[in-house]
Amino acid sequence: MIRSLMRVVILGSMLLPAAASGTKTVSATTDSPAMESVTMEPLRSNGMPLPLPKPDLALIYPAEPVDIEIPLPRPDLAAILPRATRTVTEMFQQQTGGVTGDEATWRLKSGEGLATLLQRAGFKRADAAAAIDAVIGRASLRALPVGLEVRAARDGFAFTTRNGRDLYAIRDPEEGWIAFTAIRPVERYLAYAQGVIDDSIYRAASANNIPDPALAEYIRVMGFSVDFQREIRSGDAFELLYEQQIDQITGDIIATDLHYAGLMLSGTQLGYYRYDHDGSRVGWYDREGQSAARTLIRTPISGARLSSSYGMRRHPISGYNSMHRGVDFAAPTGTPIIAAGSGVITEAGWYGSYGRYIRIRHNSTYDTAYAHMSRIARGIRPGARIEQGQIIGYVGSTGRSTGPHLHYEILVNNRKVNPLTVSLPTGERIPPELIGGFRTKVELVEAEMLATGNLRFAAIDLLPSEGGVQRAP
């Protein structure tokens, strides 16, 4: 036993240096005849076994067919609600089969409530109270505008709500007073208009009977890319496709939507298409899907005249030459001024020689400033967030001014630059997941415009004999 232990100790002392030097075989000679060479074998292992993946529960339990009901699409209100009628008498007959009369139209007076109006129309106090109890859950009676027309008959009344629907209240012989909403019948018409500009796009649009809402939207969309005060030349052409909704009962135009805006500007084509982003917002894009919007609008006022440019000038009040670090737009007092871009109000109030003044911080790079306003719009105060195109004030002549005008400044990294020449980045492209739907919309708009049979100015190239026209990037 002692001899065996000694052998192990001797072998251990001889193995350690050999292991350090990387030798695989070590021999030791001693007086013991049992001494033999020791061969070191490398250790081999297949590694730790990996756990098996978690079994799919769907494969463990017995499979049983399950019926899944797909949610039904949102129903069309026109298929649910009744169709509005020209008179309350007609609706009363449709709903009850009875006959009523003594119908007349009444207007809501200032300081008057619906109950008072109904009593003026001949309703008893109890009937007026019961009718209002039926209506009160379907409309906010506190928000009824002065001058609202209420059609009242002996057994019912009706008025048009702000969302273009009619609210009826009738006295049913069996159920008493009931209230319900009816859809006003509306027809939609598409119209294509074009014209050549001689001196003003406003005169050209008026000559072609273009509705004011369509023209205002056209100017807003094109205003991102075009300075209508300086860049428009005689002979430039415009075109637009718009839709009007007409109330079939009254014949009134209740809405006007622009679908396409095109312009031939000194031989360069511009064309933008409206696209509805799943009802969440509306965007304007060229044929390639590039947004028409810019970070800022160059001219935040419609119908104004450029009265003073950016640069050195003789000051109209002091008489000295000085640097004019903005542009002036002359317009009548009270003309609305819109925000050139979305952002946060940093200044709003009196600002020395600038008079009533607003400054907007759009992002870390761009600010805009507006001066000499007659008044500031309601809700515009420091810290308020505003959207591009929102009315922020009105033209005036406050501060150091010789007449009603807007003094407009663009600041890049807090340095005033020329608003008419500064390079402004474009908006984002249309999202890739929506490009298919957008191209379909473009094809529909193009087909509608070509169906009119008119020779288009801005959306197609000129004939070879007239010279090629370059598409705007």
C-alpha positions in Angstrom: 0.0 0.0 0.0 2.8 2.4 0.8 4.7 1.5 -2.4 1.6 2.2 -4.5 1.1 5.6 -2.9 4.7 6.5 -3.6 4.3 5.6 -7.2 1.3 7.9 -7.6 3.2 10.8 -6.0 6.2 10.3 -8.2 4.1 10.0 -11.4 2.2 13.2 -10.4 5.3 15.2 -9.9 6.5 14.1 -13.3 3.2 14.7 -15.1 2.8 18.3 -14.1 5.9 19.7 -16.0 5.0 17.5 -18.9 1.5 18.8 -19.0 2.8 22.4 -18.9 5.1 21.8 -21.8 2.4 20.1 -23.9 4.0 16.7 -23.9 1.6 13.8 -24.4 3.8 10.9 -23.2 5.9 10.9 -20.0 8.3 8.1 -18.9 9.7 7.7 -15.4 12.4 5.2 -14.3 12.6 4.2 -10.6 13.8 1.3 -8.7 10.2 -0.1 -8.8 9.7 -2.8 -11.5 6.1 -1.7 -11.8 7.0 1.7 -13.2 5.6 2.1 -16.7 5.0 4.9 -19.2 1.8 7.0 -18.9 0.0 8.2 -22.1 -2.3 11.2 -21.8 -5.5 10.9 -23.8 -7.5 14.1 -24.8 -10.9 14.4 -23.3 -13.7 14.2 -25.8 -17.3 15.4 -25.2 -20.4 15.8 -27.4 -21.5 18.8 -25.3 -24.5 19.4 -23.1 -27.7 18.1 -24.5 -30.0 21.0 -25.7 -33.6 21.0 -24.4 -36.3 20.1 -26.9 -38.6 22.9 -28.1 -41.8 23.4 -26.3 -44.5 21.4 -28.0 -47.3 23.2 -29.8 -50.5 22.9 -27.8 -52.5 22.8 -31.0 -50.8 19.5 -31.8 -51.4 17.9 -28.4 -55.1 18.4 -28.1 -57.5 16.7 -30.5 -58.3 18.8 -33.5 -61.9 20.0 -33.7 -63.3 22.3 -36.4 -64.2 25.7 -35.1 -66.5 28.2 -36.9 -65.2 31.8 -36.8 -67.5 34.6 -37.7 -65.8 37.5 -39.5 -66.9 40.9 -38.2 -69.5 42.5 -40.4 -68.5 45.8 -42.1 -69.9 49.0 -40.6 -73.4 49.5 -42.0 -74.2 52.4 -44.3 -76.3 54.9 -42.5 -78.2 55.6 -45.7 -79.5 52.0 -45.5 -80.6 52.3 -41.9 -81.9 55.8 -41.4 -85.0 57.1 -43.3 -84.6 59.6 -46.1 -85.4 63.2 -45.2 -88.4 64.9 -46.8 -89.1 68.4 -47.9 -91.8 69.0 -45.3 -92.7 67.7 -41.8 -96.1 66.8 -43.1 -94.7 64.2 -45.6 -92.5 62.6 -42.9 -95.5 62.5 -40.5 -97.5 60.6 -43.1 -94.7 58.2 -43.8 -94.1 57.3 -40.2 -97.7 57.2 -38.8 -100.0 57.1 -41.8 -101.8 60.1 -40.5 -102.3 63.6 -41.6 -101.1 66.9 -40.0 -101.0 70.4 -41.1 -100.4 74.1 -40.3 -96.8 73.8 -41.3 -94.6 76.9 -41.3 -90.9 77.8 -41.0 -89.6 79.6 -37.9 -86.1 81.1 -37.2 -84.4 80.8 -33.8 -83.8 84.3 -32.3 -80.9 85.5 -30.3 -81.3 84.5 -26.6 -84.2 82.1 -27.5 -84.4 78.4 -26.8 -86.1 75.7 -28.7 -89.0 75.5 -26.2 -89.7 79.2 -26.7 -89.7 78.9 -30.4 -92.1 75.9 -30.3 -94.5 77.9 -28.2 -94.3 80.8 -30.7 -95.2 78.2 -33.4 -98.4 77.3 -31.4 -97.2 74.3 -29.3 -98.7 74.0 -25.8 -96.2 74.1 -23.0 -96.6 70.4 -22.2 -96.2 69.3 -25.8 -93.1 71.5 -26.2 -91.6 69.9 -23.1 -92.4 66.4 -24.2 -91.0 67.0 -27.7 -87.8 68.4 -26.3 -87.4 65.4 -23.9 -87.5 63.2 -27.0 -84.9 65.3 -28.9 -82.5 66.1 -26.1 -80.6 62.8 -26.4 -79.9 63.2 -30.1 -78.7 66.8 -30.3 -77.1 69.5 -28.2 -79.8 72.1 -27.8 -77.4 74.5 -26.2 -75.4 74.7 -29.4 -78.2 75.6 -31.8 -77.1 78.6 -33.9 -79.1 81.9 -34.1 -81.1 81.9 -37.2 -81.6 78.2 -37.3 -84.7 77.3 -39.5 -87.2 75.0 -37.7 -90.0 73.6 -39.8 -92.9 73.1 -37.4 -96.3 71.5 -38.1 -99.2 70.8 -35.8 -97.9 67.3 -34.8 -94.1 67.7 -35.2 -91.1 69.7 -36.2 -87.7 69.3 -37.8 -84.4 71.1 -38.3 -81.1 70.4 -40.0 -78.2 69.6 -37.7 -74.7 70.7 -38.3 -73.6 67.4 -39.8 -76.0 67.7 -42.7 -78.8 65.5 -41.3 -82.3 66.3 -40.3 -83.6 65.7 -36.8 -87.4 65.0 -36.6 -89.7 65.0 -33.6 -93.3 63.8 -34.3 -96.3 62.9 -32.1 -97.1 59.3 -32.8 -100.8 58.5 -31.9 -99.7 55.4 -30.0 -96.2 56.0 -28.7 -96.4 59.7 -28.1 -93.5 62.0 -29.0 -90.6 60.2 -30.7 -87.4 61.7 -32.3 -85.2 60.3 -35.0 -82.5 61.3 -37.5 -83.0 61.3 -41.3 -80.4 61.5 -44.0 -80.8 64.4 -46.4 -80.6 63.3 -50.0 -77.4 64.5 -51.6 -76.2 64.3 -55.2 -72.5 64.5 -56.1 -71.2 66.1 -59.2 -67.6 66.1 -60.6 -66.5 69.1 -62.6 -63.3 69.8 -64.5 -62.2 73.4 -65.1 -59.2 75.0 -66.8 -58.1 78.4 -67.9 -55.2 80.6 -69.0 -53.9 83.3 -66.7 -53.6 86.8 -68.2 -52.8 88.9 -65.1 -54.3 87.2 -62.1 -55.4 83.6 -61.3 -58.3 85.0 -59.3 -59.7 86.8 -62.3 -59.1 83.7 -64.5 -60.8 81.5 -62.0 -63.8 83.8 -61.7 -64.1 83.9 -65.5 -64.4 80.1 -65.5 -67.0 80.0 -62.7 -64.8 78.1 -60.3 -66.3 77.9 -56.8 -64.5 79.9 -54.1 -63.9 76.8 -51.8 -62.3 74.9 -54.7 -60.1 77.9 -55.6 -59.1 78.5 -52.0 -57.9 74.8 -51.7 -56.1 75.1 -55.0 -54.2 78.1 -53.9 -53.4 76.4 -50.6 -52.0 73.3 -52.2 -50.1 75.1 -54.9 -48.9 77.7 -52.4 -46.3 75.2 -51.1 -44.5 75.3 -54.4 -45.5 78.5 -56.2 -45.3 82.2 -55.2 -48.5 83.5 -56.9 -47.3 87.1 -56.5 -44.0 86.7 -58.3 -43.8 83.5 -60.3 -47.1 83.6 -62.2 -46.7 84.9 -65.8 -49.2 85.7 -68.5 -49.9 82.6 -70.5 -49.5 80.2 -67.6 -52.4 77.7 -67.4 -54.3 76.0 -64.6 -56.6 73.0 -64.3 -58.5 71.4 -61.4 -61.0 68.6 -60.8 -63.5 69.2 -58.0 -66.6 67.6 -56.6 -69.7 69.4 -55.3 -72.4 67.9 -53.1 -75.8 69.4 -53.7 -78.8 69.1 -51.3 -81.7 67.6 -53.4 -84.3 69.2 -51.2 -83.1 72.8 -51.2 -80.7 72.8 -54.2 -77.9 74.3 -52.0 -74.3 73.4 -52.4 -73.3 71.9 -49.1 -69.7 70.9 -49.8 -67.0 71.3 -52.3 -63.9 69.0 -52.4 -60.9 69.4 -54.7 -59.5 66.2 -56.1 -56.7 67.4 -58.5 -54.7 70.7 -58.8 -52.6 71.3 -61.9 -50.5 74.2 -63.1 -48.4 75.0 -66.2 -45.8 77.4 -64.8 -43.5 78.9 -67.4 -43.2 75.6 -69.2 -43.0 73.4 -66.1 -45.8 71.1 -65.1 -47.1 70.8 -61.5 -49.8 68.3 -60.6 -51.0 67.1 -57.2 -53.7 64.5 -56.3 -55.8 64.4 -53.2 -55.5 61.1 -51.2 -57.5 60.2 -48.1 -55.5 58.2 -45.6 -58.2 55.8 -44.4 -60.3 58.7 -43.2 -57.6 59.9 -40.7 -56.2 62.7 -42.8 -55.9 64.1 -46.3 -52.7 64.4 -48.2 -51.6 65.9 -51.5 -49.0 64.1 -53.7 -47.6 64.3 -57.2 -47.8 61.3 -59.6 -44.7 59.7 -58.0 -46.1 59.9 -54.4 -44.0 62.9 -53.3 -45.9 65.2 -50.9 -46.9 68.6 -52.1 -46.5 70.0 -48.6 -43.3 71.9 -47.6 -42.1 72.6 -44.2 -43.4 76.2 -44.5 -45.7 78.1 -46.8 -44.0 81.0 -48.6 -47.0 83.3 -48.7 -49.2 82.8 -45.6 -52.0 85.1 -47.0 -54.3 84.9 -50.0 -55.0 87.6 -52.5 -52.3 90.0 -51.2 -49.8 92.1 -53.2 -46.1 91.9 -52.5 -45.4 95.5 -51.5 -41.8 95.2 -50.2 -39.1 92.6 -50.8 -36.3 91.3 -48.7 -33.1 93.3 -48.8 -31.8 96.9 -48.6 -34.4 99.6 -49.0 -35.3 103.2 -48.0 -37.4 103.0 -44.9 -40.8 104.6 -45.6 -40.9 106.2 -42.1 -37.3 107.0 -41.1 -36.1 107.8 -44.6 -32.8 106.0 -44.0 -31.5 103.0 -46.0 -31.7 99.9 -43.9 -31.9 96.1 -44.3 -35.5 94.8 -44.6 -35.2 91.3 -43.2 -38.6 90.1 -44.3 -41.3 90.6 -47.0 -44.4 92.7 -46.9 -47.8 91.7 -48.3 -50.3 94.5 -48.7 -53.9 93.5 -48.1 -57.1 95.0 -46.7 -57.5 95.3 -43.0 -59.0 92.1 -41.6 -57.6 89.7 -44.2 -57.0 86.4 -42.5 -53.3 85.3 -41.9 -52.6 81.6 -41.7 -49.7 79.7 -40.0 -47.0 78.9 -42.5 -46.4 75.6 -40.8 -47.4 73.5 -37.8 -45.6 74.3 -34.5 -45.8 76.0 -31.1 -46.5 79.7 -30.5 -43.5 81.3 -28.7 -44.6 85.0 -28.9 -48.1 86.5 -29.2 -48.9 90.1 -28.3 -47.5 93.6 -28.7 -43.9 93.6 -29.8 -42.6 97.2 -30.0 -42.4 98.6 -33.6 -43.8 95.3 -34.9 -47.2 96.0 -33.4 -49.3 92.9 -32.8 -46.8 90.1 -33.4 -46.7 86.3 -33.5 -43.7 84.0 -33.6 -44.0 80.3 -34.2 -41.4 77.6 -33.5 -41.8 74.9 -36.1 -38.9 72.7 -35.3 -35.3 73.0 -34.1 -34.4 74.8 -37.4 -37.3 76.9 -38.6 -39.3 79.8 -37.0 -41.7 82.2 -38.7 -42.8 85.7 -37.5 -45.9 87.8 -38.4 -46.2 91.5 -37.6 -48.5 94.6 -37.8 -51.7 92.6 -37.3 -54.9 94.3 -36.4 -55.8 91.5 -34.0 -54.7 88.0 -33.0 -57.1 85.1 -33.5 -58.8 83.6 -30.5 -56.8 80.9 -28.7 -53.5 82.0 -30.1 -51.2 82.5 -27.1 -47.6 81.4 -26.1 -47.4 77.7 -25.7 -50.4 76.9 -27.9 -49.9 74.3 -30.6 -51.2 75.2 -34.1 -51.5 73.4 -37.4 -50.3 74.5 -40.8 -53.0 76.6 -42.5 -54.8 77.6 -39.3 -55.8 81.2 -39.0 -53.7 83.0 -36.4 -54.5 86.7 -37.0 -55.7 89.4 -39.3 -54.0 92.0 -41.4 -53.6 95.5 -39.8 -51.3 98.5 -39.5 -50.3 98.4 -35.8 -46.8 99.4 -34.7 -44.4 101.3 -37.0 -46.5 101.0 -40.2 -47.7 103.2 -43.0 -50.7 101.1 -44.0 -52.4 97.7 -43.7 -50.0 94.9 -44.5 -48.4 91.7 -43.2 -44.7 91.7 -42.4 -43.5 88.1 -42.8 -40.2 86.6 -41.7 -38.6 83.1 -41.9 -35.8 82.4 -39.5 -33.4 79.5 -40.1 -31.4 78.7 -37.0 -32.5 82.0 -35.6 -31.2 83.9 -38.6 -33.6 85.9 -40.8 -33.6 84.7 -44.5 -35.5 85.7 -47.6 -38.9 83.9 -47.4 -39.3 83.9 -51.2 -36.0 82.2 -52.1 -35.0 80.1 -49.1 -34.9 76.3 -49.9 -37.6 74.5 -48.0 -37.6 70.7 -47.6 -40.6 68.8 -48.9 -43.0 66.7 -46.9 -42.8 62.9 -46.6 -43.6 60.6 -49.5 -46.8 58.6 -49.4 -46.4 55.5 -47.2 -45.4 52.3 -49.1 -48.4 50.4 -47.9 -50.7 53.0 -49.4 -49.0 53.5 -52.8 -51.2 50.9 -54.5 -54.4 52.7 -53.5 -52.9 56.0 -54.4 -52.1 54.9 -57.9 -55.6 53.6 -58.3 -56.9 57.1 -57.3 -54.5 58.7 -59.8 -55.9 56.5 -62.6 -59.5 57.4 -61.7 -58.8 61.1 -61.6 -57.0 61.0 -64.9 -59.9 59.0 -66.5 -62.4 61.5 -65.2 -60.5 64.5 -66.6 -59.9 62.8 -70.0 -63.6 61.9 -70.2 -64.5 65.6 -70.3 -63.0 65.8 -73.8 -61.0 68.9 -73.0 -57.4 69.5 -74.1 -55.6 69.5 -70.8 -53.0 72.1 -70.2 -51.0 70.9 -67.1 -51.2 67.2 -66.9 -50.1 66.1 -70.4 -47.1 67.1 -72.5 -47.6 69.7 -75.3 -47.8 68.4 -78.9 -44.4 68.2 -80.6 -45.2 71.2 -82.8 -45.7 73.2 -79.6 -42.5 72.2 -78.0 -41.8 69.7 -75.3 -42.7 70.5 -71.7 -40.7 69.2 -68.7 -42.4 67.5 -65.8 -41.7 69.1 -62.5 -39.6 66.8 -60.2 
